[in-house]
Every structure is written in structure tokens, then in C-alpha cells.
């Protein structure tokens, strides 16, 4: 891969094995005339199409990094994995895992763009969100967001992990951007305490980025796609919570 053009590019994250959502996003990116893509990790884990997703990604020249679930696929014994990771690794070949192993945890693109999955030092920490005390998440206080950015020499920082599209501009810089999730719009977690995250839309989310004369121009795009095959896969794996999320964008639809 040649030098990455940071003047205009796309950012994707948290595909979680949803190759049909990924295909829809890739088609939309191509329709925007964009070639450069930064992929922020958590590519495969879930009850969907991990192997198909791996084949799609390996055929592309994206700048990709590992997410926390990618790391767990490589580091944990299968018996100690979350159910979503167990379902994914059962589909993945040695070739897929070798590709995953070579990905860095973070990357720097040119002089102004830094990319990580969670925070620069922890792929399993929410950067822009924190637990809100009601079993859900909300915007993290400004001083805490700024603390994570200390020491990062960049005007644009890309992060993922929460699946929630969000842009934060710190008063003294930088801009921090989460593109949302391509393939998993809602989920629950038990750490650090029980909570749910929901984008409230079943669309596939990603972001467009352009470096303008006055700063970073960003656009979150939500792409409708036919999720029927992915929903069927989730239900076949006994993951009704995933089926609900893919259908509605809510963890538990009313």
C-alpha cells in the first residue's frame, strides 16, 4: 500500500461479522469516489458471517487495526472466550487469523491522524462515553476525554468500540471521531458493570472525513441494507438479542 491520503477518506469500525452491512458500506464509499479507508477493528466476533467478512477485508487495501475482540480471538483459549468470539473463531481459517495477527493495535497516518479502537492505551475502554448510572452510557466529561488524548500528536483522533457515532472537539484540540458500527447497532455488556448500548437505528454506520481549510470536515452516514440473511444467521445461532438489534437498532425493542 502506498502513502495514505489523509485529505479525504472513510472510517469504518465494529463490523462484527456482518458482511452484508459491510458490502453496503463499501458500495456507498465507492459511490462517494473515496478510495482510502481506515478500519478500526472488531471485525469478526458475533453469530454472523465471520469467514465471509474476513475474505472481504483481506481482499481490500484498507488501513486496519485490531479491536478488543480481535485481540481476544488471538489470545484467549476457546473455552474462555465470550460466546460471540467462540462463534466467530469456529468459522475462521488459519489464514484469517494470520492476517488478524499482523494488524497493529494503533496507527498514525501522516502528521495529523491517529487511530485506535478504544483509547490509545486500552482497546477495551470507552473514550467518548461513560456509564451513566442507569444501565446505559452517556457522554464522558470533557476533562476525562482530554486526559486520554494527552501525548497524542494529532489534530484528528479516530476511535471506535462503543458503536455510537459521535464527534467531540476539545477546546484546545484535537477532534475525536467515532464512526459508529458497521454491523452491530446494539449490545449489552457486563463490564465494568451491566449496561446496554444502542444506536437506535438498524442502519450500517460509518464516517467520511475531509481535511478542510478551517479544520476537519466529518459526516456520519447511515446506510440502509437488507439485513434478513444476517438476522437469520443470528437466530440460527440462538442469538435473539443480535436478531433484535439487527432488526431495530435497539437492544430490546418495545
Secondary structure, DSSP 4 states (H G I P E B T S, - for coil): -----TTEEEEE---TT-HHHHHHHHHHHHHTT---EEE-S--S-SSS-HHHHHHHHHTS--EEB--HHHHHHHHS-GGGS-HHHHHHHTT--HHHHHHHHTSBS-EEETTTEEE-SSBTTBTTS-SSEEE-SSSSEEEPPHHHHHHHHTT---SEEEE-SS---EEEE-TTS-EEEE---SS--EEEE-SSS-EEEE-S--SEEEEEEEEETTEEEEEEEEE----HHHHHHHHHTT-HHHHHHHHHSSSS--
